[in-house]
Amino acid sequence: MNVADPHTLTGAYAAHALDPDENAEFERHLAGCPSCAQEVAEFAATLAKLGTAQSEVPPQTLKANVMAALPTIRQEAPHTAPAPGQGPSRPGRRAPRWTKLALAACLALAASAGGIAVQQHHRADQARARAAALQVQQDRVTDLLTAPDARTTTGLASGGAVGGVGTAVWSHSRGQAAFLASGLPAPAAGTTYQLWFNDSGTMRPAGLLPGGNGARLLSGPLDGAVGIGVTVEPAGGSPHPTSAPVLLLPFT
């Protein structure tokens, strides 16, 4: 991302002001940042309210009345000086082509006013749902950390994710594990981080981590796993790892 702090882009994202590359990269950041997701939801809700405050629902008879009037509406002639030797120009010439274009433009503007408000409401709902899902994940990880036998281990990422840090949390009494990521580079477009249970050398899918930061409870039980791994996979995940792990954390 071209800016140092992606947290400053929440307003621009909600207002559809980012270019496609920035938008895609910010959405990857958004997937792992509940504070940004909440802020985007608030911005989008505010924009939607501003749109609906200025919009009016056109009467149902507007289109029928306009179409019925098209054959009889006249366009006022332009006020120009007559050519030498000629009298005043005759007003009231019929110009149905330009009249129809103008009326069509008005109808399009009236219809789009409500559409913009609906789009903003939908975007606010999506951001709010994303924030709620992230909060659920954080609550589950926090609950796992309170288990009497909860243990943690931390490691540095390798390969293209150098600089990132990952922490595994697990509890045998709960039969659960979680992963906390910090500073992992955002995966390239069309890819995602995927989590795996390490079943003594056999990797079992355990969920996706779209961004380089955040916490996630792994999908599925421990079931004898000896650790967890993280790889970069195509968007949507893979049934088996297709790349070398950027992190391997043992349950020791």
RAFEN-V867342 format. One record per residue. N is the residue number from 1. SS is DSSP state (@ for helix, = for strand, . for the rest). PSI is psi in degrees with one decimal (none if undefined). OMEGA is omega in whole degrees, 0 to 359 (999 if undefined). Layout:
N SS PSI OMEGA
N SS PSI OMEGA
This chain:
1 . 141.9 188
2 . -13.7 178
3 . 151.9 184
4 . -35.2 185
5 . 105.6 181
6 @ -17.7 180
7 @ -16.3 180
8 @ -1.8 185
9 @ 6.0 184
10 @ -42.5 180
11 @ -44.8 179
12 @ -37.9 179
13 @ -44.9 181
14 @ -29.4 181
15 . 8.7 179
16 . 37.3 185
17 . 1.8 180
18 . 149.5 175
19 . 166.2 187
20 @ -41.4 181
21 @ -44.2 178
22 @ -40.0 181
23 @ -44.8 181
24 @ -40.9 182
25 @ -38.2 179
26 @ -36.3 179
27 @ -33.7 175
28 @ -39.1 175
29 @ -40.1 183
30 @ -33.5 182
31 . -22.8 181
32 . 14.1 184
33 . 93.7 182
34 @ -31.0 180
35 @ -40.3 177
36 @ -39.8 179
37 @ -41.9 179
38 @ -40.7 181
39 @ -39.1 176
40 @ -42.1 178
41 @ -41.3 180
42 @ -42.2 178
43 @ -46.4 182
44 @ -39.7 179
45 @ -40.2 179
46 @ -43.8 179
47 @ -38.0 179
48 @ -41.3 178
49 @ -39.9 178
50 @ -39.7 179
51 @ -44.0 182
52 @ -24.9 179
53 @ -29.2 183
54 @ -6.7 184
55 . 150.1 176
56 . 142.0 178
57 . 119.3 181
58 . 147.5 179
59 . 151.3 183
60 . -23.2 183
61 . -2.9 186
62 @ -51.1 184
63 @ -43.4 181
64 @ -42.2 180
65 @ -40.7 180
66 @ -45.6 181
67 @ -35.8 180
68 @ -28.6 184
69 @ -12.8 185
70 . -43.9 184
71 . -19.7 187
72 . -10.3 183
73 . 133.0 179
74 . 146.4 177
75 . 135.4 180
76 . 133.8 180
77 . 149.5 178
78 . 145.1 180
79 . 97.1 180
80 . 154.5 179
81 . 137.7 180
82 . 149.4 176
83 . 153.0 180
84 . 133.3 178
85 . 1.4 179
86 . 152.4 177
87 . -178.4 179
88 . 145.5 178
89 . 152.6 182
90 . 120.7 178
91 . 167.9 170
92 . 17.9 176
93 . 141.3 182
94 . 132.1 178
95 . 70.6 187
96 @ -31.5 184
97 @ -50.5 182
98 @ -32.7 177
99 @ -43.8 180
100 @ -40.1 179
101 @ -41.5 180
102 @ -42.7 180
103 @ -38.7 178
104 @ -40.1 179
105 @ -41.1 179
106 @ -43.3 179
107 @ -40.5 180
108 @ -41.1 179
109 @ -41.1 180
110 @ -39.6 181
111 @ -35.4 184
112 @ -24.2 182
113 @ -45.5 178
114 @ -33.7 180
115 @ -38.3 179
116 @ -43.8 180
117 @ -41.4 179
118 @ -41.8 180
119 @ -42.5 180
120 @ -40.3 177
121 @ -42.0 181
122 @ -42.0 180
123 @ -39.8 178
124 @ -40.3 179
125 @ -41.3 180
126 @ -45.4 180
127 @ -38.3 180
128 @ -40.3 179
129 @ -38.7 179
130 @ -42.2 179
131 @ -40.0 180
132 @ -40.7 180
133 @ -40.8 178
134 @ -38.1 180
135 @ -38.9 178
136 @ -44.3 179
137 @ -44.1 180
138 @ -39.7 179
139 @ -38.7 180
140 @ -41.1 179
141 @ -41.7 178
142 @ -41.5 179
143 @ -39.2 179
144 @ -37.8 180
145 @ -21.8 180
146 . -4.8 179
147 . 139.2 182
148 . -33.0 182
149 . 18.2 181
150 . 135.1 178
151 = 157.9 182
152 = 154.8 171
153 = 145.3 185
154 = 144.5 178
155 = 159.9 177
156 = 141.6 180
157 . 157.2 179
158 . -179.8 178
159 @ -139.3 181
160 @ -7.5 181
161 @ 18.4 181
162 . 137.5 181
163 . -23.8 179
164 . 158.9 180
165 = 138.5 176
166 = 143.9 178
167 = 129.7 175
168 = 138.9 175
169 = 133.0 179
170 = 155.3 179
171 = 119.0 179
172 . -31.5 179
173 . -33.1 177
174 . -20.7 184
175 . 30.3 185
176 = 159.3 174
177 = 156.6 178
178 = 161.5 179
179 = 133.3 177
180 = 123.8 182
181 = 143.2 177
182 = 121.1 174
183 . 10.8 175
184 . 136.6 178
185 . 145.2 177
186 . 132.2 180
187 . 152.7 180
188 . 159.4 179
189 . 135.5 180
190 . 5.8 179
191 = 168.1 180
192 = 157.3 170
193 = 135.1 177
194 = 139.7 180
195 = 147.1 182
196 = 143.2 165
197 = 133.7 177
198 = 100.6 179
199 = 70.1 180
200 . 46.7 177
201 . -19.6 175
202 = 125.0 184
203 = 127.3 182
204 = 127.1 182
205 = 138.0 183
206 = 18.3 175
207 = 172.3 183
208 = 148.7 175
209 = 90.3 189
210 . -34.2 183
211 . 177.4 181
212 . 2.7 178
213 . 154.0 176
214 = 178.1 183
215 = 143.2 180
216 = 134.2 172
217 = 127.9 182
218 . 143.9 180
219 . 126.4 178
220 . 164.8 182
221 . 163.5 174
222 . -52.5 173
223 . 46.8 176
224 . 4.9 180
225 . 147.2 180
226 . 0.2 179
227 = -172.9 178
228 = 157.7 177
229 = 161.5 178
230 = 128.3 176
231 = 167.5 173
232 = 122.7 185
233 = 164.4 174
234 = 151.1 179
235 . 134.5 183
236 . -14.5 176
237 . 171.6 181
238 . 153.3 176
239 . -25.0 178
240 . 151.0 180
241 . 138.2 177
242 . 3.1 179
243 . 165.3 178
244 . 145.7 181
245 . 141.8 172
246 . -15.6 176
247 = 136.1 171
248 = 118.4 183
249 = 118.5 182
250 = 150.9 174
251 . 69.9 179
252 . none 999
